[in-house]
Amino acid sequence: MRLADREQDGIVILEPKGKIMGGPDATLLHDKLYEYIDQGKKKVVVDLSKVDWMNSTGLGILISGYTTLRNNEGILKLANVTDKIQSLLTITKLVSVFEAFDSIEDAVASFK
C-alpha cells in the first residue's frame, strides 16, 4: 500500500492505494494519523477509491484510526467506498459505524 496525504479546507485527506492488509501498512496509516493529531488536525477523510482490497487487518486499521480520532475529539469519515469494500463493511456491520460519502467533496462538505 502507498499513502498520499493532503489538506483541503483544514481537513486531512488520506489516499491509500493498493491493498490494505496490515504489516507495515498498519504502521504507515497509524503514524500518519498521529502526526496530524499532534498538529491539532482532527478531521480526516480516507479516500478508498484506489484501494483494491482490504482484509480484517485493514479493517482493524480503519477502526483504530476512527477510535484514535474519536478519543482525541476528532472524526474519521470515508469517501469513494468501492463495491468490494462496501460489501466488507456491510458483512462486518461496520457500515453503521463509519460515515461514508460518494466523493471527497461530499465528505469535506459534511464537516461544515
N, C-alpha and C positions, 0 to 999 in steps of 0.2 A: 504494500500500500504506500502511496505517496500522499502527502498532505500539503495543500496550499491554504494560505490564510490571508484574510484581508479585513478591512473595516469599511463599513458603509453606514453613514449617519450614526456613528457611535456604537454600532452593533457589529460584533465579530462574526465573520462568515468563515466557517471551516469547510474546505472542499476536499474530502478524501477521494482517492482514485484507486481503483483496483479491488482487491479482496480485503475485507476486514476480518482477520482470523486470529488475532491475538499475537503473542510473542512481542517482537519489537514494535509492532503496530500499536499495541496497548500503551506502551510507554510513550510513544510519539504523541498520540492524541491526549493522553493524560497530562503529559508535561506541558503541552501547548495550552491546554485549558487552565492549568495552574499559573502559567506565565501571564495569561490575560487576567485571571482573577487577582493576581498580585498587583497588576496595574490598575485595578478597580473596574475592569470591564466585566460586566456580569450578564450581558445579553448576548446569547450565542445562537446562531443558526448553523446547523450542519446540513450541507447540500449533499444529498445522496445520489444525485443523477449519474455520477460516474463510478458508483460502487457496483461491481459485478456480482459480488456475493458476500454474505456475512454469516458466520456460524454463531454458535452460542457464546463463544468468547467475544466475538464482535458485538453482539447484543449486550453483553456484560460491560463492554467498554462504553457504549452509549448510556446504559443505566448508571454506570459510575459517574460519567460526565454530568448527567442530569442531576444525580444526587449531590455531587460536589457543588454544582452551581446552586441548587436549592438551599444547601447548608450554608452557603455564602450569600444568601439573599439575591440569587440570580435565577436565570431560567434558560433552558436549552430547548430549542424548537427544531423541527425537521422540515426540510424542503425537498421537493422533487423526489419523493419516495418512489422507487421503481416498483413494478408489479411483484417481482420476486421478494423484495424487502417488505412490501406491504403484506404479502401473504405470511411471511415470517412473523411480522408484528401482530397479525390477526391470530395466528395459531397460538402464539405465546401470550395472548391477551394484553400485550404491551401497546396495542393500538389505542387503548383507553388512557394510557399514561402520557404518551407523547402528543404534543400538538403538532400536526403535520399540515403543510401547505403545498399548493401546486407549483409555487415558484419562490425564488429567493425574495423577490419584490413583495409578494403577499406576506411572507414570514416577517420581513423587516417592517412592513406597514402594521402588522399586528402588535408591535411593541408600543405604538403611539396611541 
